[in-house]
Amino acid sequence: MLKHRGFPGRLPGTDYQFTIRRANPKGVTPLQRRERHRDRRPADKRADTAFVRALWEQFGDQPFERGNLDAGRISWLLGRELLPAEDPFDPVSYEALLVLDVQAARAAFPEAFDEEAR
């Protein structure tokens, strides 16, 4: 499992994790698209925004390996702002390639790309 050095481990001051420390010995947690409802808590929205910002800063619009990125956090964005970068896509592989759809991410999380917010 690739460890993304320099990627934030969690949203500061919260328990919202962005990375995992080690591979799951029981098997890889599958990636699956999760629906985001309008009534999500503000803290959940902040976590998504911070995760998108970290993805943008670390990878830009280039494909990247899932590696040690948290499956739950990825799943909130999968199929919208995060897209498979390979065909066929294996949702149960730490080596699966993903890519940030910058246009969709800017539309959904404009504050993640705001230079003044940093």
N, C-alpha and C positions, 0 to 999 in steps of 0.2 A: 504494500500500500504506500503510495507516494504521499509524503508529508509536505504540504505547501508552506515552506518557510516564509515568515513575514506576514502570513495571513492572520488576522485577529482571531483569537480562540473563542471569544464571546462578545456580546454587546456589553460594554463597560457598565458596571453597577447593577447587572442583572444576571439571571441564570439562563439566558437565551444563548445557547452554544452555537458556534459556527463551525467548529472542527471537533474531531474525535481524537483521542490519544492513541488508540491502538485498534487494530482490526478486531471485529467481533469473532470470537472463537466458535460461535454457534452458526456462523454464516453471515454473509453480507446482507445488510438491511436493504430491501428493494426500494428503488425510487418509484414513486407513483404520484400522479398529479392530484393535488388537494385543492378543493374549492375554497376560495377566499370570499367570505361574505362581507357585506357592507358593515355589519355590526361588530367586526373584530375589534378587540381592545386596542387602545392607542399604543400600548407597549408592544403588541404584536406587530403593528404597523411600523413602529420605530425599528424593530429588529429586522424586518424585511428590508427597509430602506438602508440600514447600515450594512446588511449583507450584500445588497446590490452594489452599494458604494465600494465595498471591499473587493467584490468581483471585478468591478470596472477598473479599480486602481491596480489590481494584481494581474489581470489577464486582458483587459480591454475587450476588443472584439475578436480575439483569437481563441481557437478551441483549446480546451484544457481538460486534464484528467480529473475525474471525480476525487480520487485519492482519499484524503482524510477529511473532506468536507462533509458536514453533517447531513445525513439523508433526509431528516425531517425538514430542515431549513431549505434544502434544495427542492423538496417536494412542493413547498408552497409556491415556488416559481416555475416549476417544470411545465412545459407545454405552452407557456406564455412568454415570460422573460428569459427563461433558460430553455434551450432547445438541444436535442441530440445533435451531435456533430458527426455522427457516423451512422451508416446503415449496413447491417442491422445494428440496432442499439440494444445493449444488454443492461437492463436496469438493476441487475444483481452483480455488477462487477465494479471493483474499485478502479479498474482501468478504463471504464466507460468515458467517452469523450463528450463534453458538453460545450456549448457556446452561448454567450450572452447576446440576446437579440437587443441591440442597443436602442433601436427605435421603439420597441415595445417597452423596454425598461425606462426610457426617458418619459414615455407617456404615462406609465403607471407610477413611477417614483421620480418625479422631476427634481426633488430636493436632493436625491442621491448624486446628481450631476452638478449641483449648484456649488460653485467654487467658494462662495462666501460662507456656506454652511460648515466648512471644514475648520 
